[in-house]
Amino acid sequence: MSESRKIAAILVADVVGFSRLAGADEEGTLARLRTLRNDLIDPAIAAHHGRVVKRTGDGSIIEFRSVVDAVRLAIEVQRSMGERNAGAAPGTRIEFRVGVHLGTSRQWLRKSIDANRNFPWNFFLLASCLVRLGRLGEARDEVKTGLALDPGFTLKRYGALVESDNPVYLAHRERVAEGMGVAGVPEG
């Protein structure tokens, strides 16, 4: 049986020194990051045909069909951040660390799981991807592994962790949750 794969560019970004910034002013840092996401990052992701795979506090994993789009997004955001940080004191600047990986998204998620065996969310995300590839048996196996690590994980819990009201982000989360449900993640 041939395997259906898609080549994707995966952009991973996080805030340099986020713990230090949040330690000095947690509410202010989070508010500034939310503003950056709403005003700069999310519109740029949409403009460059990106899809948010995952958000983690100060970080994001974003998938692109083209490495060119991923690099263009990175350049746009970094240039804009340079302008926004021009008058800020060095210890208060929000600066992003960005990396781009080119390969299959399933391959990338598998690498993430191998590096983070005790982090169950990756298993649920991979399950959703496998459902989209029509590999339901494998998707259900990934859900079983994830539930063994986090028995309380449910679609309701996943849905409660919405970090943005951006329609692109919400549509993506809905597709991921749908795939997780098909793979066997309990409703909750």
MONORCOR-V872710 format. One record per residue. N is the residue number from 1. PSI is psi in whole degrees, 0 to 359 (NA if undefined). Layout:
n=(N | N)
psi=(PSI | PSI)
This chain:
n=(1 | 2 | 3 | 4 | 5 | 6 | 7 | 8 | 9 | 10 | 11 | 12 | 13 | 14 | 15 | 16 | 17 | 18 | 19 | 20 | 21 | 22 | 23 | 24 | 25 | 26 | 27 | 28 | 29 | 30 | 31 | 32 | 33 | 34 | 35 | 36 | 37 | 38 | 39 | 40 | 41 | 42 | 43 | 44 | 45 | 46 | 47 | 48 | 49 | 50 | 51 | 52 | 53 | 54 | 55 | 56 | 57 | 58 | 59 | 60 | 61 | 62 | 63 | 64 | 65 | 66 | 67 | 68 | 69 | 70 | 71 | 72 | 73 | 74 | 75 | 76 | 77 | 78 | 79 | 80 | 81 | 82 | 83 | 84 | 85 | 86 | 87 | 88 | 89 | 90 | 91 | 92 | 93 | 94 | 95 | 96 | 97 | 98 | 99 | 100 | 101 | 102 | 103 | 104 | 105 | 106 | 107 | 108 | 109 | 110 | 111 | 112 | 113 | 114 | 115 | 116 | 117 | 118 | 119 | 120 | 121 | 122 | 123 | 124 | 125 | 126 | 127 | 128 | 129 | 130 | 131 | 132 | 133 | 134 | 135 | 136 | 137 | 138 | 139 | 140 | 141 | 142 | 143 | 144 | 145 | 146 | 147 | 148 | 149 | 150 | 151 | 152 | 153 | 154 | 155 | 156 | 157 | 158 | 159 | 160 | 161 | 162 | 163 | 164 | 165 | 166 | 167 | 168 | 169 | 170 | 171 | 172 | 173 | 174 | 175 | 176 | 177 | 178 | 179 | 180 | 181 | 182 | 183 | 184 | 185 | 186 | 187 | 188)
psi=(128 | 147 | 133 | 123 | 156 | 139 | 136 | 153 | 126 | 120 | 130 | 130 | 148 | 171 | 126 | 128 | 29 | 317 | 319 | 313 | 314 | 325 | 325 | 325 | 81 | 308 | 317 | 318 | 315 | 322 | 317 | 319 | 318 | 317 | 316 | 318 | 314 | 320 | 330 | 301 | 306 | 316 | 324 | 321 | 313 | 318 | 331 | 17 | 36 | 165 | 121 | 122 | 319 | 145 | 140 | 94 | 267 | 1 | 164 | 146 | 122 | 134 | 139 | 149 | 340 | 135 | 330 | 315 | 319 | 315 | 321 | 319 | 313 | 316 | 314 | 313 | 316 | 319 | 314 | 320 | 325 | 317 | 316 | 327 | 357 | 318 | 0 | 148 | 145 | 322 | 355 | 357 | 141 | 117 | 138 | 138 | 128 | 138 | 150 | 133 | 135 | 125 | 195 | 142 | 325 | 318 | 318 | 316 | 322 | 318 | 320 | 319 | 315 | 326 | 339 | 61 | 334 | 13 | 100 | 334 | 326 | 325 | 321 | 322 | 317 | 321 | 317 | 318 | 317 | 325 | 316 | 333 | 359 | 21 | 67 | 320 | 314 | 322 | 316 | 324 | 319 | 320 | 318 | 317 | 315 | 318 | 332 | 327 | 328 | 82 | 341 | 3 | 131 | 166 | 326 | 316 | 318 | 316 | 334 | 348 | 30 | 128 | 2 | 155 | 13 | 128 | 327 | 313 | 314 | 321 | 319 | 313 | 323 | 318 | 319 | 314 | 320 | 315 | 319 | 319 | 317 | 324 | 349 | 9 | 128 | 150 | 313 | NA)
